[in-house]
């Protein structure tokens, strides 16, 4: 009775945890390329998109959004223009050898932009301004620190956030996409904005979710332990059934780091196996079984399919050939899905395919 009450409590705990389920962030192609080197590529892309004369054909879409953010930060009247861009320089070297991330010159301002992602704001800002004064031509100098927090730690430098920039540029980009829907750079610009937003995946910490974990930490640990022990018992039971149901079957198992659990047979003398794996797909838990056959000749492949009933069994998902060790290992991989998420259905699938696999090993080798 105590165990039954415990299970009911865990059911209620899991139900209450559903509201904290995190939705996966939409990935962009930038995630595949610049994740380990944030600031330089970000500055390069900003320079590219902020320049109305560049080949992106987006005109001043990014510049208008950027200028709106700066004017809002300066609390200037929206009628006061930041001017039109005349020149952009990245990695601008001062007389002292320091580098300004991005310098934008308009017909009225000289904007110094320092782009920060996760680094501290410990740059020689005074030297940046000193150098800018030699280039100003009487224009107003503005120092801007673009960062995740949007805060400036430098005297007389204004802080703006990537999220502010994204929010300001999006409406202009939306208009651009409607007027020129076939422009490929619309997609790249959208991806870049999504990439800038990805910097906030840790900043936007859901404190209710954190508190839920803290409040139920011990119970979650118990639930994890219950899961581990239960899966171990399931594996042991299936191993026992394999030994009982198949002649001369001597089962041994291996837990893979990616979550698969392999059932081998000592009697075969090779690594052919039946593997249980549990995965999530479109919000559902899928219990899958894979038949792995090592170095079976191609001539015998169709016979193996016939024995395993591949052509008739609706549980078959697909199959493929994988080669390792320079082709010395040729694996025939056949994937099955359990029709129901029950122990009986999973056990039946594993035992059935393992028995047929035993037939293959004893007759086709």
C-alpha positions as CSV (number, residue, x, y, z in Angstrom):
1,X,0.0,0.0,0.0
2,X,2.9,2.3,0.8
3,X,4.4,1.8,-2.7
4,X,1.0,2.4,-4.3
5,X,0.7,5.7,-2.5
6,X,4.2,6.6,-3.5
7,X,3.5,5.9,-7.2
8,X,0.4,8.0,-7.0
9,X,2.4,10.9,-5.5
10,X,5.0,10.6,-8.3
11,X,2.1,10.7,-10.9
12,X,0.8,13.9,-9.4
13,X,4.4,15.3,-9.3
14,X,4.9,14.5,-12.9
15,X,1.6,16.1,-13.8
16,X,2.4,19.3,-12.1
17,X,5.8,19.4,-13.8
18,X,4.3,19.4,-17.3
19,X,3.6,23.1,-17.1
20,X,7.3,23.7,-16.8
21,X,8.2,21.8,-20.0
22,X,10.5,23.9,-22.1
23,X,9.8,24.3,-25.8
24,X,12.8,23.7,-28.0
25,X,14.3,26.9,-29.3
26,X,14.2,27.3,-33.1
27,X,17.7,26.7,-34.4
28,X,19.3,28.8,-37.0
29,X,22.1,28.1,-39.4
30,X,24.3,30.4,-37.3
31,X,24.2,27.8,-34.5
32,X,26.3,25.5,-36.7
33,X,29.0,28.0,-37.4
34,X,29.7,30.7,-34.8
35,X,28.6,29.3,-31.5
36,X,32.1,29.1,-30.1
37,X,33.3,32.6,-31.3
38,X,30.5,35.0,-30.6
39,X,31.7,38.6,-30.8
40,X,33.8,38.8,-34.0
41,X,31.2,37.1,-36.2
42,X,28.4,39.1,-34.6
43,X,30.2,42.4,-35.3
44,X,30.9,41.3,-38.9
45,X,27.3,40.5,-39.5
46,X,26.2,43.8,-37.9
47,X,28.5,45.7,-40.2
48,X,27.1,43.9,-43.2
49,X,23.4,44.3,-42.4
50,X,23.8,47.9,-41.1
51,X,25.4,49.1,-44.3
52,X,22.6,50.1,-46.8
53,X,25.0,49.8,-49.7
54,X,25.8,46.1,-49.1
55,X,24.7,43.3,-51.4
56,X,21.9,42.2,-49.1
57,X,19.4,44.5,-50.9
58,X,17.7,45.3,-47.6
59,X,18.4,48.9,-47.8
60,X,18.4,50.7,-44.5
61,X,16.2,48.2,-42.7
62,X,18.8,47.4,-40.0
63,X,20.0,51.0,-39.8
64,X,16.5,52.4,-39.2
65,X,15.9,49.9,-36.3
66,X,19.4,50.6,-34.8
67,X,18.8,54.3,-35.0
68,X,15.4,54.0,-33.3
69,X,17.0,52.2,-30.4
70,X,19.8,54.8,-30.0
71,X,17.3,57.7,-30.1
72,X,15.1,56.0,-27.5
73,X,18.2,55.4,-25.3
74,X,19.2,59.0,-25.6
75,X,15.6,60.0,-25.0
76,X,15.7,62.3,-28.0
77,X,12.7,63.4,-30.0
78,X,12.0,60.9,-32.7
79,X,12.1,63.8,-35.2
80,X,15.8,64.2,-34.4
81,X,17.6,62.1,-37.0
82,X,20.8,60.1,-36.4
83,X,21.6,60.9,-40.0
84,X,22.4,58.7,-42.9
85,X,25.3,56.3,-42.9
86,X,28.3,57.4,-44.8
87,X,30.9,55.0,-43.7
88,X,31.4,51.8,-41.5
89,X,34.6,50.5,-40.1
90,X,35.1,47.3,-38.2
91,X,38.1,46.6,-35.9
92,X,39.1,50.3,-36.2
93,X,42.7,50.7,-34.8
94,X,43.3,53.7,-32.5
95,X,46.7,55.5,-32.3
96,X,47.5,53.4,-29.2
97,X,46.8,50.1,-31.0
98,X,43.4,49.4,-29.4
99,X,40.6,48.2,-31.6
100,X,37.0,49.6,-31.8
101,X,34.6,46.9,-32.7
102,X,32.5,49.0,-35.1
103,X,32.6,52.7,-36.0
104,X,29.6,54.1,-37.9
105,X,29.9,57.6,-39.4
106,X,26.7,59.4,-40.5
107,X,26.3,62.9,-41.8
108,X,25.7,64.1,-38.2
109,X,27.2,61.5,-35.8
110,X,30.2,59.3,-35.2
111,X,29.0,56.2,-33.4
112,X,31.4,53.9,-31.6
113,X,30.0,50.5,-31.0
114,X,31.5,47.9,-28.7
115,X,29.7,44.5,-29.1
116,X,29.8,42.3,-25.9
117,X,28.4,38.8,-25.6
118,X,29.8,37.2,-22.4
119,X,32.9,39.3,-21.9
120,X,33.4,42.0,-19.3
121,X,33.3,45.6,-20.2
122,X,36.9,46.4,-19.4
123,X,37.9,48.0,-22.7
124,X,40.0,51.3,-23.0
125,X,36.9,53.4,-23.7
126,X,38.7,56.7,-23.1
127,X,41.2,55.8,-25.8
128,X,38.4,55.0,-28.2
129,X,36.8,58.5,-27.6
130,X,40.2,60.2,-27.9
131,X,40.8,58.6,-31.2
132,X,37.3,59.4,-32.4
133,X,37.9,63.1,-31.8
134,X,40.6,63.0,-34.4
135,X,38.1,61.7,-36.9
136,X,34.9,63.6,-35.8
137,X,35.0,66.5,-38.3
138,X,32.7,68.4,-35.9
139,X,30.2,65.6,-35.6
140,X,28.7,64.4,-32.3
141,X,30.5,61.3,-30.8
142,X,28.3,58.6,-29.3
143,X,29.7,55.6,-27.4
144,X,27.4,52.6,-27.4
145,X,27.9,49.2,-25.7
146,X,25.8,46.5,-27.3
147,X,25.3,43.7,-24.8
148,X,23.0,41.0,-23.6
149,X,22.0,43.0,-20.5
150,X,21.8,46.4,-22.3
151,X,23.7,48.1,-19.5
152,X,26.8,50.2,-19.7
153,X,29.5,50.1,-17.2
154,X,31.5,52.8,-18.9
155,X,31.2,56.5,-18.1
156,X,29.3,58.5,-20.8
157,X,28.7,55.4,-22.9
158,X,25.1,54.3,-23.5
159,X,24.0,50.7,-23.2
160,X,21.6,48.9,-25.6
161,X,20.6,45.3,-25.7
162,X,20.5,42.8,-28.5
163,X,16.8,42.2,-27.7
164,X,16.1,46.0,-28.1
165,X,17.8,45.8,-31.5
166,X,15.9,42.7,-32.6
167,X,12.6,44.3,-31.5
168,X,13.3,47.5,-33.4
169,X,14.5,45.8,-36.7
170,X,11.7,43.2,-37.0
171,X,8.9,45.6,-38.0
172,X,11.1,47.1,-40.8
173,X,12.2,43.6,-41.9
174,X,8.6,42.4,-42.0
175,X,7.7,45.3,-44.4
176,X,10.7,44.5,-46.5
177,X,9.7,40.8,-46.7
178,X,6.2,41.8,-47.9
179,X,7.5,44.2,-50.6
180,X,10.4,41.9,-51.8
181,X,9.4,38.3,-50.8
182,X,11.9,36.7,-53.2
183,X,15.0,38.3,-51.7
184,X,17.1,35.5,-50.2
185,X,18.6,37.9,-47.7
186,X,15.3,38.2,-46.0
187,X,15.8,34.7,-44.7
188,X,19.4,35.4,-43.6
189,X,18.4,38.6,-41.8
190,X,15.6,36.7,-40.0
191,X,18.0,34.0,-39.0
192,X,20.5,36.6,-37.7
193,X,17.8,38.2,-35.5
194,X,16.8,34.7,-34.1
195,X,20.5,34.1,-33.4
196,X,20.8,37.4,-31.4
197,X,17.7,36.3,-29.4
198,X,19.4,33.0,-28.6
199,X,21.8,34.9,-26.4
200,X,19.0,35.2,-23.9
201,X,18.3,31.5,-23.4
202,X,20.0,31.6,-20.0
203,X,19.1,35.1,-19.2
204,X,15.3,34.4,-19.3
205,X,15.4,32.0,-16.4
206,X,12.0,30.8,-15.3
207,X,12.2,31.2,-11.5
208,X,9.0,29.3,-10.9
209,X,10.5,26.3,-12.7
210,X,13.7,26.7,-10.6
211,X,11.8,26.9,-7.4
212,X,9.8,23.8,-8.4
213,X,13.0,21.8,-8.8
214,X,14.4,23.1,-5.5
215,X,11.2,22.3,-3.7
216,X,11.0,18.8,-5.0
217,X,14.7,18.0,-5.4
218,X,14.6,15.0,-3.1
219,X,11.5,13.5,-4.7
220,X,12.9,14.0,-8.2
221,X,16.1,12.1,-7.0
222,X,13.9,9.3,-5.8
223,X,12.0,9.3,-9.1
224,X,15.2,9.0,-11.0
225,X,16.3,6.2,-8.8
226,X,13.0,4.4,-9.3
227,X,13.4,4.8,-13.1
228,X,16.9,3.4,-13.1
229,X,16.0,0.4,-10.9
230,X,12.9,-0.4,-12.8
231,X,14.6,-0.3,-16.2
232,X,17.3,-2.6,-14.7
233,X,14.6,-5.1,-13.5
234,X,12.9,-4.9,-16.9
235,X,16.3,-5.8,-18.6
236,X,16.9,-8.6,-16.2
237,X,13.5,-10.1,-16.8
238,X,13.8,-10.0,-20.6
239,X,17.3,-11.6,-20.3
240,X,15.8,-14.4,-18.2
241,X,13.1,-14.9,-20.8
242,X,15.6,-15.0,-23.6
243,X,17.5,-17.7,-21.8
244,X,14.4,-19.7,-21.2
245,X,12.7,-19.4,-24.6
246,X,15.7,-19.9,-26.9
247,X,17.8,-23.0,-26.9
248,X,21.4,-22.4,-25.9
249,X,20.8,-18.7,-25.5
250,X,23.3,-17.1,-23.0
251,X,22.2,-13.5,-22.6
252,X,24.4,-10.7,-21.6
253,X,23.6,-7.0,-21.8
254,X,25.3,-3.7,-22.4
255,X,24.0,-0.2,-21.5
256,X,25.1,2.3,-24.1
257,X,25.8,6.0,-23.2
258,X,23.2,7.1,-25.8
259,X,20.5,5.2,-24.0
260,X,20.3,1.9,-25.9
261,X,20.4,-1.4,-24.1
262,X,21.9,-4.3,-26.1
263,X,21.0,-8.0,-25.6
264,X,23.8,-10.2,-26.9
265,X,24.1,-14.0,-27.0
266,X,27.4,-15.5,-25.9
267,X,26.6,-18.6,-28.0
268,X,26.8,-16.7,-31.3
269,X,30.4,-15.7,-30.8
270,X,29.9,-12.2,-32.4
271,X,28.4,-8.9,-31.6
272,X,25.1,-9.4,-33.4
273,X,22.4,-8.1,-31.0
274,X,18.9,-6.9,-30.3
275,X,18.8,-3.4,-28.8
276,X,16.0,-1.7,-26.9
277,X,16.0,2.1,-27.1
278,X,13.5,4.7,-25.7
279,X,13.2,8.0,-27.5
280,X,11.0,11.0,-27.7
281,X,9.3,11.9,-30.9
282,X,6.8,14.8,-31.4
283,X,6.0,14.8,-27.7
284,X,5.5,11.1,-27.4
285,X,7.7,8.4,-25.9
286,X,8.6,5.7,-28.5
287,X,9.8,2.3,-27.5
288,X,12.0,1.0,-30.3
289,X,13.9,-2.3,-30.9
290,X,16.7,-2.6,-33.4
291,X,18.0,-5.8,-34.9
292,X,21.8,-5.5,-35.5
293,X,23.4,-8.2,-37.7
294,X,27.1,-8.1,-38.1
295,X,28.9,-9.1,-41.3
296,X,26.0,-11.0,-43.0
297,X,26.8,-11.3,-46.7
298,X,24.7,-9.3,-49.1
299,X,23.6,-12.5,-50.9
300,X,21.9,-13.6,-47.6
301,X,20.3,-10.3,-46.8
302,X,16.9,-11.0,-48.4
303,X,16.7,-14.4,-46.6
304,X,17.3,-12.5,-43.3
305,X,14.5,-10.2,-44.2
306,X,12.2,-13.1,-44.9
307,X,13.1,-14.8,-41.6
308,X,12.5,-11.6,-39.6
309,X,9.2,-11.1,-41.5
310,X,10.2,-7.6,-42.6
311,X,7.8,-7.5,-45.5
312,X,4.7,-8.3,-43.4
313,X,5.4,-6.9,-40.0
314,X,3.7,-3.5,-39.5
315,X,6.1,-2.7,-36.6
316,X,9.0,-2.3,-39.1
317,X,10.1,1.3,-39.3
318,X,13.0,1.1,-41.7
319,X,16.4,-0.5,-42.3
320,X,19.9,0.5,-43.5
321,X,23.5,-0.6,-43.8
322,X,26.2,0.9,-41.8
323,X,30.0,0.3,-42.2
324,X,32.7,0.8,-39.7
325,X,36.5,0.2,-39.3
326,X,37.2,0.9,-43.0
327,X,34.5,-1.5,-44.1
328,X,35.6,-4.4,-42.0
329,X,32.4,-4.2,-40.0
330,X,29.2,-4.3,-42.1
331,X,26.0,-3.9,-40.0
332,X,22.5,-4.6,-41.2
333,X,20.3,-2.5,-39.0
334,X,16.6,-3.1,-38.9
335,X,14.4,-0.8,-36.8
336,X,11.1,-1.7,-35.2
337,X,8.7,0.3,-33.1
338,X,6.5,-1.2,-30.4
339,X,2.8,-0.5,-31.2
340,X,2.0,0.2,-27.6
341,X,4.0,1.7,-24.7
342,X,3.5,-1.4,-22.4
343,X,5.9,-3.8,-21.0
344,X,4.0,-6.7,-22.6
345,X,4.3,-5.2,-26.1
346,X,8.0,-4.4,-25.7
347,X,8.9,-7.8,-24.3
348,X,7.0,-9.5,-27.0
349,X,8.8,-7.6,-29.8
350,X,12.2,-8.2,-28.3
351,X,11.7,-11.9,-27.7
352,X,10.2,-12.5,-31.1
353,X,12.9,-10.7,-33.0
354,X,15.7,-12.2,-30.9
355,X,14.3,-15.7,-31.5
356,X,14.3,-15.1,-35.3
357,X,17.7,-13.5,-35.1
358,X,18.9,-16.7,-33.4
359,X,17.5,-18.7,-36.4
360,X,19.5,-16.4,-38.7
361,X,22.7,-16.9,-36.8
362,X,22.3,-20.7,-36.8
363,X,21.2,-21.2,-40.4
364,X,22.7,-18.4,-42.5
365,X,26.3,-18.3,-41.2
